[in-house]
Amino acid sequence: MATVTAAAPRTALPGFLKHPVVRKLLLLALAAAVLVPLANARWASGSWPGALTVDVSEPLTKVSDWIIDNRDSHPLFLYFLGHISNAVVICVRAVYLVLLAAGWAGVTVAAAAVAWRVAGWKLAAGTGAAFLACGFLGMWIPTMQTLALMVVAVLASVVVGALLGLAAGLSDRMNRILRPVLDTMQVLPAFAYLLPVVLVFGIGVPAAVLATVVYAAPPMARLTALGLRGADSEVLEAVESLGATARQRLLTARIPLARKELLLGLNQTIMMALSMAVIASVIGAGGLGDRVYQALASVDVGAALAAGIPIVLLAVVLDRVTGAAGEKLGQEPHPNGRALWLYALAGTVVIAVAGRLAGRLDWPDTWTLNIAEPVNRAVDWMTDHLYSGVPVVGGTADWAAHFTTWILDPLRDGLQWLPWWSVLLIVAALAWLIGTWRTALTAVLAMAAIGVLGVWKPSLDTLSQVLAAVAVTLVLGFATGIAAARSDRVERMLRPVLDVFQTMPQFVYLIPVVALFGVGRAPAVAAAVVYALPAVVRITTQGLRQVDPAALESSRSLGATPAQQLRQVQLPLARPALLLAVNQGVVLVLAVVIIGGLVGGGALGYDVVAGLARGDLATGLVAGAAIVCLGLMLDRVTQPTERRAKKGA
């Protein structure tokens, strides 16, 4: 006993030092004590030193000029990229001509028939009404243009994603190679995908389709690999014991067992393709996105809303149809299913032929409703009565101005005032505490790359908007998620609202905030908050509801109040889900803050938009690379490694 008592004081201090958080902070402090004076002596404090900046605009301009000069003569373009571009144009044009040949009635009946066979008459009626609404709003032709681009992009994305997922699902080595690539692609904002394809393919439909494919293929690849790797091992062993070859096992066991993941991948690919197809209007995709973009450029909220409503309707219809198809997997097929499909096809053909014979292929002009004028009148009324001067609460413009003056400006000025090495030190500390030294190194290198590119101050401006939007999103999201987790009634009320908000493309969120707040950094932050909020609410609600009921019952039996149960049991046990909510909130906020450059958000988003608009690809590419680095850094400082997450759980 005496020996044990004497040894205790000697182990107390080493035990404290062995705590991982303390050890990491001490090591980081030691490294900072050595490196910071050296950096201060070599380079002055303050903003990123010019000596560490590399001017890449000149070589990028030379590369851009070379590509433009050789696009019509170099063999790479003539015999490879040119054929890809021509094939894309031919496919999109062919689908568009088929849609026009079917006429508005034929397309509407075909969409309703598919919805009827997949999900029943209620969704069929809703689908038909959605397509008719596109016509009534005067957006039939732009809707068909967007739909044609969507069909080609989704098919290509599914093929590319399925092939990559197949390779990752069947090969451990390929899975290790593709995982970091897909991880990086998943955190990149949509705008970052536009720049490389514009550089190679120029402005137009081919660039829009290929950017959409690159953006929408990763979820199909990830979910395909997940489904193939998660197949029941006992079923696979049984099939193998029957003498099936590897190809037979794949076709008869692995793929059928992964049907739900494959259909979920299709759903996610469709939604991301629609979102990107709308954003790609910036590079000449045309369609509904182009109408929204042109309207936002002239601050014509009415015209933007008239084009935005069909986008939302398309998103909701596509999400519901693919979701219903996934729910029907595994159910017994209808005994007359094939005959019903034939009846639906025959009905569609009859309607399309009748419309052609009657000369009614185009949507009648007399059936068009002009909502732009009344909406703009409503916006003018809001400008006169709600923007400012409202008793007690003030107006929306006042709120935006106060948010900018009291939060955005001090946050931006504070970040830009910090010495550059302190920003790197903070990033390293956050990333290392939540992950490993590799995580910290990746985050620091990503942040340092921003300085090397010469866009340190604009990047910190964008970072200030992201941090402000994330703070608001987490406060609202956690509060709403807790309320939904503790009340079934609240969750039922929120579910349809969250469903609609999660299916809306990013571009559409700019329309209401411009109507309410005008243009500027605050509206860009507001759009980012609204876009990211549904994901945070859902993840928080799910995490809290999945807490072990036995733990709650135990705390309840000890006399804990509901508030104590939440604070001491539910929130600690739901920590992995809450961290995931933070990570997803950061990634989604960054995506829309960048798009906010279209409505006065400034910083990196403005540089990307200006570079694309002026054809200044050097400026756009540098800003796009900085966005990639910023997204990678934010992902690393908010996403714990698997090992760390398990310890926290």
N, C-alpha and C positions, 0 to 999 in steps of 0.2 A: 504493500500500500504506500509505503514511504517513497519507494522508487517511482511509482506512478504519479504521486503528488508532485514530486520534484521535477518530473519531465514535462508536466502540463504547461508551466510558464514558458519553457523553451519552444513548444510547438504552437503557442498562440500566435506569435508574430508571423512565423512562416506560413501558418494556415491563412492568415489574413492576406498575406502577399500572394498566396496561390489562387486567390479569387480571380477568375478570368477577366472581369471588368477592370479591377484594380490593376492587374498586371499589364493589361493592354494600355491603360491610361498612363501608367508609369513609363512604359517603354516609349510611348508616343511623346511624352513630355521630355524624356531623355534625348530622343532624336531631334525634337524641336529645339532643345537647348543647344545642340551642336550645329544644326543646319541653319536655323534662322539668323544667327549673327553672321554666318558666312554669306547667306543670301543678301542680307542687309548691306554688308560691306561691298559685295560685288555689284548688286543692283539695288537701286533705291526702293524704299517702300512706296506704298500708294498703288496706283493702277499697274497693270501688267507692264513690265519693262519693255521698251522698244527693242532692246538688244536680243530679247528672246522671241521676237516676232518674226515670222517668215512670211514674206510677201508672195502669196501664191496666185495673185490675180493675173500677173503677166504670163506665167506658164499656162494657166487655165485659159486665158484669152487666146494664146497660141494654139492650144489643143482645140478650142472651140472653132477658131478660124480654120484650122486644118480640116476638121470634120465638115464644116460648111463648104469649104472649097472642094473637097473630094467626095462629097456625098453622091454626086452624079457620075463619078468616073472611077473611083477606087474599086478593085475587085471585091473587097470585103462588103461594100454596100451593094454593088451590082449583082453579085451572085449568092449573097447570103441574107444580109439585113434587108436588102431591097425586096427579095422574095417574101420575107416575113411580113414586111409592111404591105405589100400588094395583097398577100393572102388575107390579112386582117381586113383591109378595105373591102375586098370582094365578099368576105363572109358577112361583115356588118351590112353591106349594101344588099346582099341577097336576103338576109333576114328582114331587113327594113321593107324591101319590095314585097315580100310574102305578107307581111303585116298590112301593108297598104292594099294589096290585092284582096285580102280577106275582108277589108272594110271594117268600119267601126262596129257594125253589128256582128260580123263574124268573129272578130277578136274578143268582143265582150262575151258572146255565147261560148266560145272556146275556153276562156278563162273561167267562166262560171261552171262549165261542164267538168273541168278538171277539179275544181273545188268541190263540186257535188260528189264526184266519185271518191274523192279523198276524205272528205269530212262531213258530207251531208248537205241538206238543202239550205240550212241557215248560213253557213259560210259561203255557199254558192250565191245566195241572194246578196250577201255583203260584198262579195267579189264583183258581181255584176254592177251593183250600185257604185262601187269605187271606180270602175272603168267608165261608167256613164258620167260620174262627177268630173273626171278628167276632161271629157268632152264638153260638158256644160260650162266649165271654167275657161274654155277656149284653148286648151292645152293638149288636144288630141295628137297633133303632129309631133310636138316636142316629146310627148309621152312615148310615142312609137319609136322616136329616135333613141331615147334613153333605153327603152325596152330592147331594141335591136342590139345596142352596144352591150347591154346586160347579158343577153343570151349568149353572145360570142365570148364575152369575158368570163362568165360563169363556167361555161363548158371547158374553156382552156384552163381555168383555175382548178377545176375539179380533176382534170386529167393530170396536170402537173403536180398538184397536191397529192393525189392518190398514188402516183408513181413514186414520189419522194417518201410518202408515208409507208408505202409497200417496202421500199428499200430499208427504211429505218426500223420497220416492224419485224423484218426477217433477219437483219444483220446488226449485231451489237456494235460492230465497228462503225457502220454507217450511222447508227443512232447517235454514237458519241460525236461524230463529225457534224451531223446536222443539228444537234440540239443547241449549241451556242449560236449557230446561224439563225435558227428559227426564233430563239430567245431574243436576239438582237432585232430581228425584223418585227417582232411583236411590239417592241417598245418604240419603234420609230413612228413619228407623226406622219400622217398621210402625205403632207406636202413634201416631205423628204424624198418620196418616190417619184415625184414629177420631174425633178431636175435632171437625173441621168438619162431618162428616156427622151426628154426634150432635146438633150444634147445630141443623142444618136439619131432619133427619128424626126426631130423637128416638131412644129406645132401641128396638131391634127388628130384624126381618129386613131391611127396606129399607135401614137404615143399614149393616148388616153387608154386604149384597150390594154396595152402591155403594162402600163403603170398599175392598172386595176388588177391584172393577173398577178403581178409581183406582190401586191398588197393583200389580195384575197386568198392566195394559195396556201400560206402558212397554216391557217386553222385546219384546213382539209388534211394537210400533211401530218400535223400533230395528232389529230383525232384518229386518223387512219392508223398511225403507228401505235397509238394508245389502245385502240380496239384489237389490233392484231397481237400485241404483246399481252393483253389482258385476257386472251382466250382461255377457256377452261382447260387446264393441263390434262385432266382425266379424259375429257372427250378426245383431245389430240392423241393421247396414248392409245385409246381404244381404236381410233382410226388407223394409227400407225401399226397396231398389232394385227389389223386385217390385211396388211400388205400394201397399203396405199402409198403411192409415190409422193414426193414433196409437192409436186404440182397438184395432185389430187387432194392432198391434205389442205392445201391453200384454198382450193375452189370449193371443196365440200365441207370443210370444218372451220378454218380460220375466218374467212370472209363472212359466211353466214352468222358466225358467233359475234362478229364485229358490226352487224348491221346497224344497231342503234348508234354507235359512235360514228359510223360512216354518214348516216343521215343527219346527225347533229353537226358533223363537219360540213355537209352540204348546206344546212341552214345558216351556219356562221359564214360560210363563203358567200352565199347569196347576199346576206345583209352587209358584209364588208364590201362586196363588189358594188352594190347600189350606192353605198356611202362614197366610195372612191370614184364611181362613175359621175356622181354629182360634182365632187370636188374637181374632177378632171376637166370640167368646163373651162377652167382657167387656162388650159392648154389646148383648147379647141375641140372639146368633145361634143359640143352642141347639146341639144335636148333641153330638158328641164333645168339642169344645172346652169346652163348658159343664160337662161331667162332670169334665174335668181341672181346670178353674178352681175349681169347687166343692170338689173333693178337695184341691187345693193350699191353698185358703183355710182348710181344717180340718186341714191337715197329715196327710191320709189318703193315704199313699203307695200303699197297695194299690189303692184305688179309682182313684187317678190313673194307675197303671200299667195297670189293666184297660181304661181308656179310651185310654191312650196307645198301646198295642200296635196297635189297629185303625187309628189315625192313621198309624203307621209303615207298616203293611201296605198301606194305601191309597196312600201316597206311593210306596212301592217298586213296586207294581203299575202305577200310572199312569206312572211314570218309565220302567219297562221296556217297556211297550206302545208308548208314543209314541217311545221310542228305537229299538225294533225297526222301527216303521213308517218312521222316517227312514232306517235302513240298507237297507230294501227299495226305496227310491226309485231309479229307473234300471234296476232289474232287469227281466227279462222276466216279464210277468204269467203266472200259472198258466193253462193252457189251459181248465181248468174252474172258474176263479175265481168267475164269476158264479153258477154252479150251486151251488158250495160255500157261498157266502154265503146263497143261498136255503135250502139244507139247514139251515144254522145258525139262520136266522130261524125256519124251520118247527119245528125242535127246541125252540127257546126258547118259542114259542107253545104247543106241545103240553104242555111241562112246566108252564107257567104255568096253562093251562086245567085240567090234571089236578090241580094243587094247589088251585085254586079249587073244583073239584067235590068234592075230598076234604076240604075245609075245613081245609087245612093252609097257609094263607097266612102266618100268624104263626109266628115261630120257637118251637118247643116249649120250655116252661119246664124240662122234665125233661132237656133237652140242654144246660143251662147249667152252666158250671164257675165256681165262686166262687174266684178267685185272690186276692181282696183280703185275706181272713183270713190265709192262709199267708204272703203277702208282708208284711203288717203284723207277723206274728210274727217273720219274718226281720229286719225293721227293728228290732223291739224287741230281738232278740238282738244285732244290730249295735250298738244303743245301749248295751246292757249290757257288750259285750265288745270292740267296736272303736272306739267313740267316744273312749275315753281309757284309760290304764292299760296299753296294750300294751307289753311289754318292749322296750327299745332304740329302737324306731321311734315310740313314742307312738301316739295314736289319730287318727282322722279329725277329730274335734272339736278335738283339740289342734293339728293342722295348720292347721285353719281359724282358730283363735284366734291362733296364731303368725303366720300370714300377715297377719291383720288388724292385729295389734299391731306387727309389725316392718316391714311394707311399706305396707299401705293407710293406716293412721293417719298415719305420718310423711309419706307422699306427699300426702295430703289436707291435713294441717296445713301442710306446706311451701308448697303452692300457695296456700292461703288466707292465709298469712303474707306472701307476695310483694306488693309494692305493685301496684296495679292497672295502672299505666302500664308496669311491667316485664313483666307478662304480655302486654300488647299489643305491646311491643317484641320479646319472644321470638317471638311468633306472626308478626310482620312479618318478622323475620330468617329464620325457617324457610321461610316461604312464598316470600319473594323469592329466597332461595338456590336453591330447587328449581324456581322458575317465573319469572314476570315481575312487574313492578310492579303489574300488574292483579290477578294472583293474590294478592299481598301485601295490596293494598287490600281485596279481597273478604274475605280471612281476617280482617283487622283489624276491618272493619266488622261482620262476623258476630259476632266476639267482643265488640265494643263494644255491639252490640245486646242481648247477654245482660245486660250491666250496666245498660243503660237499662231493661230489663224488670224489674229488681229481683230477679233470681235469681242473682246473682254467686256466692255461696257454695255453694248447691246444685249449680250447674253445675260449679264446681271440684271438688266432691265426686264428681260423675259422671265428670269428666275424670280424676280420680285413679284411679278404678276402671278406666276405659278404658285408661289408660297401663300400669297394672299387668298387666291382662289381655293387652294387645298385647305387652308384653315377654315374658311367659311363652309366648304363642302363637308369637312369632317364634323364640325359642330352640328350642322343641320342633319347630316347623314346619320351620325351616331344617335342623336336625340330621336329622330324618326324611327331608326331601326330598333332602338330599345322599346319605343312605344308599340311598334308592330310585333315585336317578340313577346311582349307582355299582354297583348290583347288580340284575340282572333278577329274581332270586329274591325279593329284598325287595319290589320293585315289584309282582310278582304276588301276594305275600302281602297287601300293603296294599290292592290295588285293590278287592276286594269290601268291605272294611271302610270305605274312603273312599266307595264308592258308596252304601252304606247311610246313612252319617253325613251325606252331602250331600243326601240326599232327605228327611231327617227335618225336620219343621217346627220352628221355633224354640221353641215352647211346650213340646215334648216333652223338651227338654234339662233343664228344671227338675226333672223327676221324679227321675232318679237322683242329682242333686247334693243334693236335699233329703233323700233317703234316706241319703246318705253323710255329709253335713256339717250337716244341720239347716237353719236359716234364718239369714240375715244377708248381709253384703256379700261375704264370701269365697265362699259358694255361688253368688252371682250372677256373680262373676268366673270361677269354675270352669265354669259353664254357658257363658259367653261364650267361654272358651278352647276347649272341646270343639266348639262350633259353628263357630268360625272356623278351627280347625286343618286340616280337610281341604282347604279352598281354598288355604291357604298351602303345604301339602305338595305339592299337585298343580301349582301354578304354579311352585314352586321346582324340582320334578323336571323338568317340561317345559322350563323355561328352561335348566337345566344340560345336558339331553340334546340340545338344539338348538344347542349350541355347535359351531362349525365343526370337523369332525374333522381338517382339515388343520392347524389351530392346535395341537390336542392332539398330533398326530403330530410336528410340528416341535419342540414342547417336550420330547417324549419322546426324540427323536433327540439333543437337547442334554444328555440325562442327568438331566432333572428327575424327582424322585420323585413318586408319586401326590399326596402332600400339597402339594408345590410346584405341580403342575399345577392342583390345585383352587384354591389361594390366588392364583396369579399369572396363570392363564389362564381357567379356567372361571368363577369368580366375577366377575372384571371384565367378561368378555364377556356374562355373563348378567345384568348390572346392570339393564337395563330390566325383565326378568321379576321380579327380586327387588324392585324398587321397586313393581311392580304387586302383588306378594304383600303387601308392607307396606300398601299402600293398601286392598286387599281385606280384609286382616286387621283394619284399623282400622274400616272400615265395618261389617263383620259383628259385631265385638265390641261396638260401640256399640248395634247393634240388640238384642242379648241382654242387655246390661247394663241397658238401659231396662226390658226385660221382667222383669229381676231385681227390680224394685220389688215384684213379686208375692210374692217370697220373702224380703223383708227387705233388699233392696239399697238402699233409701232414696233420698235425693236427688231428681233430676228424675223418675225412674221412679215413685217413691212419689207425687209430686205429681200425675202423670198418672192413676195408678190411683185415688188418693183423690178427685180431681176427678170422674172418671167415676162412681165408686161413690156419692158424695154428691150428685151432680148439680151440683157447684160448677164450672161450666164456665169461669169466669174463671180459677180456679187451674189447671185442666187445660189451658186454651188457652195461658196464659202459659208453663207448663212445656213444652207441646208446641212452642211457638215457639222456646223456648230449646234444645230438642233439635234442631230444624231448624238453628238457627244453629251449634250445636256440631258437628253432622254436616257442615255446609258448611265450617266452619273446618278440621276434621280432614281432610276430603277435599282441601282446597287445600294443606295443608302436607305431604301425603304423595303427591300425584299430580303428577308433573312435566308441564309443558306438552309438546306434541308436539315443538316445536322443541328444547326442553331435553333431552328423552329421546333425540332423534336425535344430539345432540352427545355425550351420555353414551355412546351405543352406538358 
